[in-house]
Amino acid sequence: MKLGKILKGIEYKTISGHAEVDITGIAYNSNEVSSGNLFAALRGETADGHRFIGSALEHGASAALIEAGADPLPAGILSALTVIEVADTKEAFALASANFYGDPTRDLTMVGVTGTNGKTTITYLMESIWHAAGRNPGIIGTIESRWGEVTAPSALTTPESTDLMETIVRMAEDEVDCIAMEVSSHALSRGRVSGCHFDASIFSNLSQDHLDYHGTMEKYFAEKKKLFTNLSERSEKARKYSIINVDDDFGRALEDEAKGEIITYSKYSRGTSVHCLEARIDSAGIEAAVATPWGSARVASPLLGEHNLYNILAAAGCALALGASIAEVERGVEGLKCIPGRLESVENERGLKVLVDYAHTPDALEKVLASVRPLTTGRVILVFGCGGDRDERKRPLMGKIGRELSDVLVVTSDNPRTERPEGIIDQIERGFSPGDRGGKPYWRIENRGEAIRKAISVAEPGDTVVIAGKGHEDYQIIGETKHHFDDREAAREILKNAQ
């Protein structure tokens, strides 16, 4: 494909060479460049792609995409490469990727889901409803990209632009006609989805997370908002929808700025598009009568907790807006039995309820503990830690929540990365009430496997053990090394050996 065609719709300046050069592919990692590729020099958190243009040339690149303000390139590179300058390489890279792969989201139903918590569950619900409607869905998100018989584990919640477009093309080739995709704040900040045409965008909620990256909640919200403003306006779909949780403070603010047709949802507020007329949430799951502009629905789900009721309302509102029937929504919601690592039960013969959940933010941890409390006849036993090299400010907040809302607490390591695990636990403990080291049982055990063993060993029939923070992850990052570790596997083995 000619470079000029790849750059369609992008404002650029030719520094050297010409736009009629043939391009065989697009890459952002110089080590993955092959002959005839366009190399996009992206500025990252720890590395600047402009430093690797020479390496890209050595690997066979024919052109490079650089950002205005970058250091001048050596004459040898300018004479050997077509060099294109743009205002923002991240944004241009996303648009160029869409052009190179034939703008695949234009002909698919495309739903973007964003928010601090609930993204994965909402995409799984959308997938289940679409299956009930006889469609051929795909999902892209934190756990995996999946469609038909294909499953590909995810490295990022939202893939880099060219990886994303390549995945969507593969889906389209397999006759996928609708996609639900998790859209992270990092992806919005780095322009990864700027080449997508969204039919609908869902906002679940916003609470403290990723402040190591964004700095403030206001900046975090500003990135999330782009999905409902800039990207909604850019989408060439005939009808566009913004589905917003207005029981959330940030959701209420977003309602005033979002573009397209606004569909609000709430647990009980009658002034919203989608809301409950009545709801029951217990150990069997969720049952609710839901009012919508398309008629009333009665939904039943084995998913646990009030937070999953909100996820159901979001998916139902979106699916109905995009053409699903009430009956298809009801069948789809009932058909989704579980989501990996989201209050996922570890079966056992000891009469214990052992649940593994991805809750790794203060709000998510609070909601999970509030959800399991009414389902528990005995004690709530919590195991959790906080990730290293990430937002330190949430650690004492999670410590406070964990200490107050559990009956037995074991604080341990999550993914400590390059931080000292004991130091992270010290910061978690700062959230405890002054002088609180007695009272309810408490242990600090750095080794996560041993922490899970301790929690299960003190549990009795009727107790609920919640293992929080890692959910579906099957690894633990210690230093810069990934070690295999799966909370579900660890709990299952401990329970088996204890019987």
C-alpha positions as CSV (number, residue, x, y, z in Angstrom):
1,M,0.0,0.0,0.0
2,K,1.3,3.5,-0.8
3,L,2.3,5.6,2.2
4,G,0.1,8.4,1.0
5,K,-3.0,6.2,1.3
6,I,-2.0,5.1,4.8
7,L,-1.7,8.8,5.8
8,K,-5.2,9.7,4.5
9,G,-6.9,12.1,6.8
10,I,-3.7,12.8,8.8
11,E,-2.0,16.2,8.7
12,Y,1.7,15.7,8.1
13,K,4.9,17.2,6.8
14,T,7.3,15.3,4.6
15,I,10.8,15.7,6.0
16,S,12.6,13.4,3.5
17,G,11.6,11.0,0.8
18,H,8.1,10.9,-0.7
19,A,4.6,9.6,0.1
20,E,4.5,7.3,-2.9
21,V,6.8,4.8,-1.2
22,D,5.3,1.3,-0.9
23,I,4.6,0.1,2.7
24,T,4.3,-3.5,3.6
25,G,3.3,-3.1,7.3
26,I,3.3,-0.9,10.3
27,A,5.4,-1.4,13.5
28,Y,6.0,0.4,16.7
29,N,8.7,-1.9,18.0
30,S,12.0,-1.6,16.0
31,N,12.8,-5.2,16.7
32,E,9.6,-6.3,15.0
33,V,10.2,-4.2,11.8
34,S,10.5,-6.1,8.6
35,S,11.4,-5.0,5.1
36,G,9.3,-2.2,3.7
37,N,7.6,-1.3,7.0
38,L,6.5,2.1,8.3
39,F,8.0,2.6,11.8
40,A,6.0,4.7,14.3
41,A,8.3,6.5,16.8
42,L,6.0,6.6,19.8
43,R,7.0,8.3,23.0
44,G,6.3,6.0,26.0
45,E,6.5,6.3,29.8
46,T,10.1,4.9,29.9
47,A,11.3,4.9,26.3
48,D,11.2,7.2,23.3
49,G,10.7,5.5,20.0
50,H,12.7,8.2,18.2
51,R,15.8,6.7,19.7
52,F,15.2,3.5,17.8
53,I,14.7,4.9,14.3
54,G,18.2,3.8,13.3
55,S,17.4,0.2,14.6
56,A,14.2,0.2,12.5
57,L,16.2,1.2,9.4
58,E,18.6,-1.7,10.1
59,H,15.6,-4.0,10.2
60,G,14.4,-2.9,6.8
61,A,12.0,0.1,7.5
62,S,11.2,2.2,4.4
63,A,9.6,5.1,6.3
64,A,9.3,6.5,9.8
65,L,6.6,8.5,11.6
66,I,8.1,11.1,13.9
67,E,6.7,13.7,16.2
68,A,7.1,17.5,15.8
69,G,9.7,18.8,18.3
70,A,11.8,15.6,18.2
71,D,15.6,15.9,17.8
72,P,16.8,16.3,14.2
73,L,17.7,13.0,12.6
74,P,21.2,12.3,11.2
75,A,21.7,12.9,7.5
76,G,22.3,9.2,6.9
77,I,18.8,8.3,8.2
78,L,17.1,11.1,6.2
79,S,18.7,10.0,3.0
80,A,17.7,6.3,3.5
81,L,14.2,6.7,4.9
82,T,11.0,8.6,4.0
83,V,10.4,10.6,7.2
84,I,6.9,11.9,8.0
85,E,6.4,14.5,10.8
86,V,3.1,14.8,12.6
87,A,1.9,16.7,15.7
88,D,1.2,13.5,17.7
89,T,2.6,10.2,16.6
90,K,0.2,8.2,18.9
91,E,-2.8,9.7,17.2
92,A,-1.4,9.5,13.7
93,F,-0.3,5.9,14.4
94,A,-3.9,4.9,15.3
95,L,-5.3,6.5,12.2
96,A,-2.6,5.1,9.9
97,S,-3.2,1.6,11.4
98,A,-6.9,1.9,10.6
99,N,-6.2,3.0,7.1
100,F,-3.6,0.3,6.5
101,Y,-6.1,-2.4,7.6
102,G,-9.0,-1.0,5.6
103,D,-10.8,0.8,8.4
104,P,-12.4,-2.4,9.7
105,T,-14.6,-0.9,12.5
106,R,-16.6,1.0,9.9
107,D,-18.6,-2.2,8.9
108,L,-18.9,-3.8,12.4
109,T,-21.1,-3.0,15.4
110,M,-18.5,-1.5,17.8
111,V,-19.0,-1.0,21.5
112,G,-16.4,0.6,23.8
113,V,-16.7,0.1,27.5
114,T,-14.8,2.3,30.0
115,G,-14.7,2.9,33.7
116,T,-12.6,1.9,36.7
117,N,-14.5,-1.3,37.4
118,G,-16.9,-3.5,35.5
119,K,-15.5,-3.3,32.0
120,T,-14.8,-7.0,31.6
121,T,-18.1,-8.2,33.0
122,I,-20.0,-5.8,30.8
123,T,-18.2,-7.0,27.7
124,Y,-19.0,-10.6,28.6
125,L,-22.6,-9.7,29.1
126,M,-22.7,-8.0,25.7
127,E,-21.2,-11.1,24.2
128,S,-23.8,-13.4,25.8
129,I,-26.7,-11.2,24.8
130,W,-25.5,-11.0,21.2
131,H,-25.1,-14.8,21.1
132,A,-28.8,-15.0,22.3
133,A,-29.7,-12.6,19.4
134,G,-28.1,-14.9,16.9
135,R,-25.1,-12.6,16.2
136,N,-21.4,-13.5,15.9
137,P,-19.7,-11.5,18.6
138,G,-16.1,-10.9,19.6
139,I,-14.6,-9.4,22.8
140,I,-11.4,-7.6,23.4
141,G,-10.2,-6.9,26.9
142,T,-8.2,-7.5,30.1
143,I,-8.5,-11.2,30.1
144,E,-8.4,-12.1,26.4
145,S,-9.5,-11.4,22.9
146,R,-12.1,-14.1,21.9
147,W,-14.3,-14.9,19.0
148,G,-15.6,-18.2,17.6
149,E,-13.1,-20.9,18.5
150,V,-10.3,-18.4,18.8
151,T,-8.9,-17.3,22.2
152,A,-5.8,-15.1,22.5
153,P,-4.6,-14.0,26.0
154,S,-4.2,-10.2,26.5
155,A,-1.0,-8.3,27.3
156,L,-2.9,-5.0,27.6
157,T,-6.5,-4.2,28.4
158,T,-6.7,-2.4,25.1
159,P,-4.1,-3.4,22.5
160,E,-1.8,-1.0,20.6
161,S,-3.4,0.5,17.5
162,T,-1.9,-1.8,14.9
163,D,-2.3,-4.9,17.0
164,L,-5.9,-3.9,17.6
165,M,-6.7,-3.4,13.9
166,E,-5.0,-6.6,13.0
167,T,-7.2,-8.4,15.6
168,I,-10.4,-6.8,14.3
169,V,-9.5,-7.8,10.7
170,R,-9.0,-11.4,11.8
171,M,-12.4,-11.2,13.5
172,A,-14.1,-9.8,10.4
173,E,-12.5,-12.5,8.3
174,D,-14.2,-15.0,10.6
175,E,-17.5,-13.3,10.1
176,V,-17.7,-11.5,13.5
177,D,-20.3,-8.8,13.1
178,C,-20.2,-7.1,16.6
179,I,-17.4,-6.4,19.1
180,A,-17.4,-5.3,22.7
181,M,-14.1,-3.8,23.7
182,E,-12.7,-2.7,27.0
183,V,-11.2,0.8,26.6
184,S,-8.7,1.7,29.3
185,S,-7.7,5.2,30.3
186,H,-4.2,4.5,29.2
187,A,-5.5,3.5,25.8
188,L,-7.4,6.8,25.5
189,S,-4.5,8.8,26.7
190,R,-2.2,7.2,24.2
191,G,-4.7,7.3,21.3
192,R,-4.9,3.6,20.7
193,V,-8.6,3.6,19.7
194,S,-8.5,6.8,17.7
195,G,-9.0,4.8,14.5
196,C,-12.2,3.1,15.7
197,H,-15.7,4.1,14.7
198,F,-17.9,3.4,17.8
199,D,-21.6,2.7,17.7
200,A,-21.9,3.0,21.4
201,S,-19.8,3.8,24.5
202,I,-20.5,2.7,28.0
203,F,-19.4,4.4,31.2
204,S,-19.6,2.2,34.3
205,N,-18.1,4.3,37.1
206,L,-14.9,6.1,38.2
207,S,-13.0,5.7,41.4
208,Q,-9.4,6.0,42.4
209,D,-6.9,4.1,40.3
210,H,-4.0,4.8,38.0
211,L,-3.2,8.1,39.7
212,D,0.5,7.2,39.4
213,Y,-0.1,7.7,35.6
214,H,-2.8,10.4,35.5
215,G,-1.9,12.4,38.6
216,T,-5.4,13.5,39.6
217,M,-8.9,12.2,39.4
218,E,-9.8,15.2,37.2
219,K,-7.1,14.2,34.6
220,Y,-8.2,10.5,34.9
221,F,-11.8,11.5,34.1
222,A,-10.7,13.8,31.3
223,E,-9.1,10.8,29.5
224,K,-12.2,8.6,30.1
225,K,-14.4,11.3,28.8
226,K,-12.7,11.3,25.3
227,L,-14.6,8.1,24.4
228,F,-17.9,10.0,24.7
229,T,-16.8,13.3,23.2
230,N,-13.9,13.4,20.8
231,L,-14.2,9.8,19.6
232,S,-18.0,9.8,19.5
233,E,-17.9,12.9,17.3
234,R,-15.2,11.3,15.0
235,S,-17.2,8.1,14.6
236,E,-18.9,7.9,11.2
237,K,-21.7,5.6,12.4
238,A,-25.2,6.9,11.5
239,R,-26.4,6.6,15.1
240,K,-24.2,6.8,18.2
241,Y,-25.1,6.1,21.8
242,S,-23.6,7.1,25.1
243,I,-24.7,4.7,27.9
244,I,-23.9,6.3,31.3
245,N,-24.3,5.3,35.0
246,V,-25.7,8.4,36.6
247,D,-25.6,6.9,40.1
248,D,-21.9,7.7,39.8
249,D,-20.8,11.3,40.4
250,F,-18.6,11.4,37.4
251,G,-21.3,9.8,35.3
252,R,-23.7,12.7,36.1
253,A,-21.0,15.1,35.0
254,L,-20.4,13.1,31.8
255,E,-24.1,13.2,30.9
256,D,-23.8,16.9,30.3
257,E,-20.9,16.6,27.9
258,A,-21.4,13.3,26.1
259,K,-22.3,13.2,22.4
260,G,-24.8,11.1,20.5
261,E,-28.0,9.7,22.0
262,I,-27.8,9.6,25.7
263,I,-29.0,6.5,27.6
264,T,-28.8,6.8,31.4
265,Y,-29.0,3.9,33.8
266,S,-29.5,3.8,37.6
267,K,-30.4,1.2,40.2
268,Y,-33.8,2.9,41.1
269,S,-34.0,6.4,39.8
270,R,-37.2,6.6,37.8
271,G,-35.9,9.6,35.8
272,T,-33.3,7.5,33.9
273,S,-33.6,5.5,30.7
274,V,-32.9,2.1,32.3
275,H,-33.6,1.4,36.0
276,C,-34.9,-1.3,38.3
277,L,-38.5,-1.4,39.4
278,E,-37.5,-4.0,42.0
279,A,-34.4,-6.2,42.6
280,R,-33.3,-9.1,44.7
281,I,-29.6,-9.9,45.3
282,D,-28.7,-12.9,47.4
283,S,-26.4,-16.0,47.4
284,A,-28.3,-17.4,44.3
285,G,-27.5,-14.3,42.3
286,I,-29.6,-11.4,41.0
287,E,-33.2,-11.1,39.9
288,A,-34.6,-7.8,38.8
289,A,-37.5,-6.2,37.0
290,V,-36.0,-3.5,34.7
291,A,-37.8,-0.6,33.0
292,T,-36.4,0.5,29.6
293,P,-37.5,2.7,26.7
294,W,-38.0,-0.6,24.8
295,G,-40.3,-2.3,27.4
296,S,-39.9,-4.0,30.7
297,A,-37.5,-6.9,31.3
298,R,-37.1,-9.5,34.0
299,V,-33.5,-10.5,34.3
300,A,-32.1,-13.3,36.3
301,S,-28.3,-13.9,36.7
302,P,-26.1,-16.2,38.8
303,L,-23.6,-13.3,39.1
304,L,-23.2,-12.0,42.7
305,G,-23.5,-8.6,44.1
306,E,-25.0,-5.1,43.5
307,H,-22.1,-4.1,41.3
308,N,-23.1,-6.8,38.9
309,L,-26.6,-5.5,38.8
310,Y,-25.2,-2.3,37.5
311,N,-23.2,-4.2,34.9
312,I,-26.4,-5.9,33.8
313,L,-28.2,-2.6,33.5
314,A,-25.3,-1.2,31.4
315,A,-25.2,-4.1,29.0
316,A,-29.0,-4.3,28.7
317,G,-29.3,-0.6,27.9
318,C,-26.6,-0.8,25.2
319,A,-27.8,-4.1,23.6
320,L,-31.4,-2.8,23.4
321,A,-30.3,0.5,21.9
322,L,-28.4,-1.5,19.2
323,G,-31.4,-3.6,18.3
324,A,-31.6,-6.6,20.6
325,S,-35.0,-7.6,21.8
326,I,-36.2,-7.8,25.5
327,A,-36.3,-11.6,25.2
328,E,-32.8,-11.7,23.8
329,V,-31.5,-9.6,26.7
330,E,-33.2,-11.8,29.2
331,R,-31.8,-15.0,27.7
332,G,-28.3,-13.5,27.3
333,V,-28.1,-12.2,30.9
334,E,-29.3,-15.5,32.3
335,G,-26.9,-17.5,30.1
336,L,-23.7,-15.9,31.5
337,K,-22.7,-18.1,34.4
338,C,-19.4,-16.6,35.5
339,I,-16.5,-14.4,34.5
340,P,-12.9,-15.6,35.1
341,G,-11.5,-14.0,38.2
342,R,-14.6,-12.0,39.0
343,L,-16.0,-13.4,42.3
344,E,-15.1,-16.8,40.8
345,S,-15.9,-19.7,43.1
346,V,-13.3,-22.3,44.0
347,E,-15.3,-25.4,44.6
348,N,-14.4,-27.5,47.7
349,E,-15.9,-30.1,50.1
350,R,-15.2,-28.2,53.3
351,G,-18.3,-26.1,53.2
352,L,-16.3,-23.0,52.6
353,K,-17.2,-20.3,50.1
354,V,-13.8,-19.3,48.4
355,L,-14.0,-16.5,45.9
356,V,-11.3,-15.1,43.7
357,D,-11.7,-11.5,42.5
358,Y,-9.8,-9.0,40.5
359,A,-10.7,-6.1,42.9
360,H,-7.5,-4.1,43.1
361,T,-8.9,-0.6,43.7
362,P,-10.5,0.8,46.9
363,D,-13.9,1.1,45.3
364,A,-13.8,-2.4,43.9
365,L,-12.6,-4.0,47.1
366,E,-15.4,-2.2,49.1
367,K,-18.0,-3.4,46.6
368,V,-16.8,-7.0,46.7
369,L,-16.8,-7.1,50.5
370,A,-20.2,-5.4,50.7
371,S,-21.5,-8.0,48.1
372,V,-20.3,-11.1,50.0
373,R,-21.3,-10.0,53.5
374,P,-25.0,-10.7,53.1
375,L,-24.2,-14.0,51.4
376,T,-22.1,-15.2,54.4
377,T,-23.4,-16.9,57.5
378,G,-20.0,-17.0,59.2
379,R,-17.0,-14.7,58.9
380,V,-15.6,-12.8,55.9
381,I,-11.9,-13.6,55.6
382,L,-9.9,-11.4,53.2
383,V,-6.5,-11.9,51.5
384,F,-5.2,-9.0,49.5
385,G,-2.2,-6.9,48.6
386,C,-1.3,-3.9,46.4
387,G,0.8,-3.9,43.3
388,G,4.2,-2.4,43.3
389,D,5.3,0.5,41.0
390,R,1.7,1.7,40.9
391,D,-0.4,4.3,42.7
392,E,0.8,4.4,46.3
393,R,-2.1,6.6,47.5
394,K,-4.6,3.8,47.3
395,R,-2.7,1.5,49.6
396,P,-3.8,2.9,52.9
397,L,-7.3,3.4,51.5
398,M,-7.5,-0.3,50.7
399,G,-6.0,-1.2,54.1
400,K,-8.7,0.8,55.8
401,I,-11.5,-0.9,53.8
402,G,-10.0,-4.4,54.2
403,R,-9.6,-4.0,58.0
404,E,-13.0,-2.5,58.6
405,L,-15.1,-4.7,56.2
406,S,-13.6,-8.1,56.9
407,D,-13.6,-10.2,60.0
408,V,-10.2,-11.8,59.4
409,L,-7.5,-10.1,57.4
410,V,-4.4,-11.4,55.7
411,V,-2.3,-8.8,53.9
412,T,0.2,-10.1,51.4
413,S,2.0,-9.4,48.2
414,D,0.2,-8.7,44.9
415,N,2.7,-8.0,42.0
416,P,5.4,-6.2,44.0
417,R,7.4,-5.6,40.8
418,T,10.6,-3.7,41.8
419,E,9.3,-2.5,45.2
420,R,10.1,-4.1,48.5
421,P,7.0,-6.2,49.4
422,E,7.3,-5.4,53.1
423,G,7.3,-1.7,52.3
424,I,4.1,-2.0,50.4
425,I,2.5,-3.9,53.3
426,D,3.7,-1.1,55.7
427,Q,1.8,1.4,53.5
428,I,-1.3,-0.7,53.5
429,E,-1.2,-0.8,57.3
430,R,-1.2,3.0,57.5
431,G,-4.9,2.8,56.7
432,F,-5.6,0.9,59.9
433,S,-7.1,2.9,62.8
434,P,-4.4,4.2,65.2
435,G,-3.2,1.5,67.5
436,D,-5.2,-1.2,65.7
437,R,-3.1,-4.3,65.7
438,G,-5.3,-6.4,67.9
439,G,-9.0,-7.1,67.9
440,K,-10.0,-8.9,64.8
441,P,-7.5,-11.6,63.6
442,Y,-4.8,-10.2,61.4
443,W,-1.7,-11.5,59.7
444,R,0.8,-10.0,57.4
445,I,2.4,-12.7,55.3
446,E,4.6,-11.6,52.3
447,N,4.4,-14.9,50.4
448,R,1.1,-14.9,48.6
449,G,0.7,-18.7,48.6
450,E,1.3,-18.9,52.3
451,A,-1.1,-16.1,52.9
452,I,-3.8,-18.0,51.0
453,R,-2.9,-21.1,53.0
454,K,-3.3,-19.2,56.3
455,A,-6.7,-17.8,55.3
456,I,-8.1,-21.2,54.3
457,S,-6.6,-22.9,57.4
458,V,-8.5,-20.6,59.8
459,A,-11.8,-20.8,57.8
460,E,-14.7,-22.7,59.1
461,P,-18.0,-23.9,57.4
462,G,-20.1,-20.9,56.7
463,D,-17.1,-18.6,56.3
464,T,-16.3,-16.8,53.0
465,V,-12.7,-16.4,51.9
466,V,-12.1,-13.6,49.5
467,I,-8.8,-13.6,47.6
468,A,-8.6,-10.2,46.0
469,G,-6.4,-8.3,43.6
470,K,-5.2,-10.6,40.9
471,G,-8.4,-12.4,39.7
472,H,-7.8,-14.1,36.4
473,E,-4.0,-13.4,36.3
474,D,-1.9,-16.5,36.3
475,Y,1.4,-14.8,37.2
476,Q,3.1,-12.8,39.9
477,I,5.7,-10.2,39.0
478,I,8.6,-10.1,41.4
479,G,11.4,-7.7,40.5
480,E,11.2,-7.7,36.7
481,T,10.4,-11.5,36.4
482,K,7.0,-13.1,35.8
483,H,6.5,-16.2,37.8
484,H,3.5,-18.5,37.3
485,F,1.0,-18.0,40.1
486,D,-2.7,-18.4,39.9
487,D,-4.9,-17.6,43.0
488,R,-7.5,-20.2,41.9
489,E,-4.9,-22.9,41.4
490,A,-3.3,-22.1,44.7
491,A,-6.6,-22.2,46.6
492,R,-7.7,-25.3,44.9
493,E,-4.5,-27.2,45.8
494,I,-4.6,-26.0,49.4
495,L,-8.2,-27.1,49.7
496,K,-7.6,-30.4,48.2
497,N,-4.6,-31.2,50.5
498,A,-6.6,-30.0,53.5
499,Q,-9.5,-32.4,53.0
